[in-house]
Amino acid sequence: MELIDTHCHLTFEQLAGDVDAVVERSIAAGVTGWITVGTDSQENRRAVELANRFENMYAAVGVHPHEAKVVTGETITDLKELAQNEKVVAVGETGLDFHYNFSKQPDQRRAFAAQLKIARQVNLPVIVHCREAFADTMDILEQFIRLEGRLPGVVFHCFSGSAEQARIVLDYGFYISLTGVVTFKNAEEIRRAAEIVPTDRLMLETDCPYMSPEPMRKQKINEPALMIHTARRLAELKEMDPTDFAEAVTATSKSFFDLP
């Protein structure tokens, strides 16, 4: 089994101090590629630096909606420059989070739209964070595409919506990425959504250090090695051989992020 963790935060303090061992455990488990994702200017630079240390590690750079309140013109200029690093394969994570509203909603919308523009300019796909803001997120994406043209790719990371919302995402030609949440006992709605996502539009992630999958949920710090449990549960859900399922979603990940 060969898998790619398409969304992890290996620069966060829970994992950064032990990253070499984290990577070793990941490879031993069959998760042999990683995209470590930035959330602000400091984390973006750390992500790129870390990606340059490992052959099969890449970075995404963006400003999380929680940090939208501090976005300036200089932030956007720096982000665009960093996005052109050869190890950067996506812009994000960016989007809207109306659950916490750590940044005001107008600030979130402006930061999201600005990062979509960067993605189009540097020809990179976008990793979208969407929490309790589905209609607004889709509206911003639809308006951007109508006015600016299609984006190189869009993935809804850590998808937690309904099957109906999944269909909308798929109808737009976007992709869906699932975390260990799909293994949780109370996640029937997400599993129903997962059932309708074809493997050529589906990717897997940990979003570590958060949300360890069952049966490792008691392990408070998630890491890429644990993604095999998510893969096995989804293979079972789709009635596929685990190896065949892993090959399919890995091919999707490589194509979406243009990985070698």
N, C-alpha and C positions, 0 to 999 in steps of 0.2 A: 504493500500500500504506500503510495506517494501522494502527499497532500501539501497544499499551500495555505498557510494562515494569512488570509488576505487583509486582516485588520487586527493588529496587536499594538500594544503600547509598551514596547520593551525599554523605553527610556524613562518610564515612570519609576518612582523610587522603590516600589515593591519588587521590581525585577531587575533594575539597572545594575545593582551591586553584585548580582550573581548571573549576569547575562551569558557568560561563557558556559556555565553549567546548564542554564535554561536551554540554550541552543543544543547542547549535547544530548540532553534528555529528549528534546524535540526530534532530533534526527533518529535517535534510537527508537522512538515511537512511530516513525514513518511520516512525520511532518517535516519536510526538508526544504521548505521555502517560506519566506516571511515578508510581509509588508508592514513596517512599523510606522505608525501614523502620528503626525504632529497635531497639536491642538492650539499652539500659540507660537510666537516668534522664537522663544527660547527652546521649546520642545521641537520645533521644526529643525533647527540647526543641530540639535542633539540627534534627531532621527537620521538626518543625512550623514552625520559623522559615524553613527553606529552602522548604518547600511554599508558604508564604505569599508567596514572592517570584515564583513562576511560576504562570501561569494554569492550566495543565493538569497541575500537580504536586500530589500529595496525600501524606499521611503515614500510616504505621501506627506505633503506639506499643506497646511491650511489653518484657518482660525475657527475653532469650535464656537457654536452660537453662544455658549456661556461667556466667551471672551469678546463678543462683538462690540461691547461698549468701549473697548480700548483701541478699536481699529481706526487708524488714521491713513492719510495718503501715503505716508512713509511706510506704514505697515504693508500696504498693498504693493508698493514699489519693491520692497524687500522680498515679499512673498513671490512676486513674479520672477525676480532674479534667481531666487533659490530654486524655484520650480524648474529651472532650466539645467540643473545639475543632472548628470547622466544617470545617477542612481535614483532619481525621483520619477515615479511612474504614475502619479495621480495628484490632483489637487483635493485637499480635504484633510480632516473632515470638516465639512461646512454644512450649513443648513439652518434649521429652526428647532428650538426647544421651548415649547410653551408650557411644559410641565413645571419647570423651575423658574423660568423667566429671570435668570441671573443677569441677563442683559435685556433692556427694553425691546419690545417686539419690533419697532421701527429700525432700531440699530441692527437687530438680527437680520432683518430683510435686506438692508443696505449692504451688510457685510457678505451675505449670501450671494446677492446679485453681482457684487464686485469680484467675488472669487469665481463665479461662473464665467465672467468675462476673461479672467486670467486663463482659465482652463481652455477656453476657445483660442486664445492668443498663442498659447504654448503647445496646443494640440495634445492635451492630456485629459483622460477621463476624470470624472468627479465622484468623490465619495460623499454621500449625502447622509447627514444625521437628521432624523425626523422624529420628534416625540410630541405627541398630542398637537400636531400642526400639519396634518396630512393635506387638507384642502389648500392651505396657504402655500405649502411647499410645492405642490403640483401647479398652483397658479403661477408662482414665480418661474418655475421651469418652463411652463407653457408659454408665458409671455416672453421669456428670454429667447426661446427657440423661434418664436414667431418673428421677433424683431431682429435677432442677431444670427439666426441659422442654427443648425443642429450642433450639438456638442459631441466630442469624440466618444463619449460614453458616460452613462450615469448608473451608479449602483446605490441602492438604498441599503445602507449597512445596518446590522443588528435589527433586521426587519421584525416588527412586533405588531403589524397590522392584521386586518381580516383578510379572508380569501377574496372578498370583493375589492379591497384596496390592492391586493396583489395583482388581480386581473387588470386594474387600471394601470399600474406600474408596467406590467408586461405589454399592454396595448400600446404604450408610448415607446416601446422598444428598449425600456430600461431593464436593469438587472436587480436581483435580490440576493442579499447575503444573510446567512443565518448563523446564529450563535448557539451556545449550549442551552439557551432558554428553551429551544425546541425539545429538549429532553425532560424539562420540568413536568411534574405530574399535573400541574394546573394550566398547562400551555396548549390545551386542545385547539383553541382558535388559531394559534400559530401553526400547529401541525396541519390543520385544514388548509391554511394558506400554502404551506410547504408542498402539499400534495399536488397543487395545480402548477407549480413552477417547474418547467422542464429543465433538465440538467444543463442544457446549453444556455440557460439564463441564470443558473444557480451557482453561488460561491459560498464557501464556508469561512468562518472566522472565530476567533476566541473573544475579541474585544478585551483580552486580558490586560490588566490583572483582575478584571471583574468577571462575575457570572460563571463560575466553574460548573461544568455539566454534571448531570447525574451519570454514574453513581459517585462522583467525586465532589459533590456539592459542598460537603463539609470542609473541603480544602479551601480555605478562605482566599488564597491567592491563586488565581487561574494562570495557566501558562500554555504555550502552544502544544506541548505534548498531550494535553488533555483533549485536544480537538478530535482525536480518534473516536471518542465516545459519541460526539455529535455526528460524525460521519457514519458510524455504525447504526445509530438510531434512524438517521435519514435513509440509509440504504434499506433498512428494514421497512420503513414507511413506504418506500417506493418499490418494494419487493424486487430489489436488485442485489446481485452479488456485491459484497463490500468492495472488492478490488475493482470491479467494473464501475461501481459508483464513484470511487476515488479517482479513477482514470478520467471519467467524464467531467467531474467538477474541476479537476486540475487542468484539463484542457481548456475549459471555459475561463478559468482564472488567467492562464497564460495568454489566451487570446485577448481578453478584456484589457489586461494591463501591459500587453505587448512584451511579455517576458520571454527570454530565450529558452 
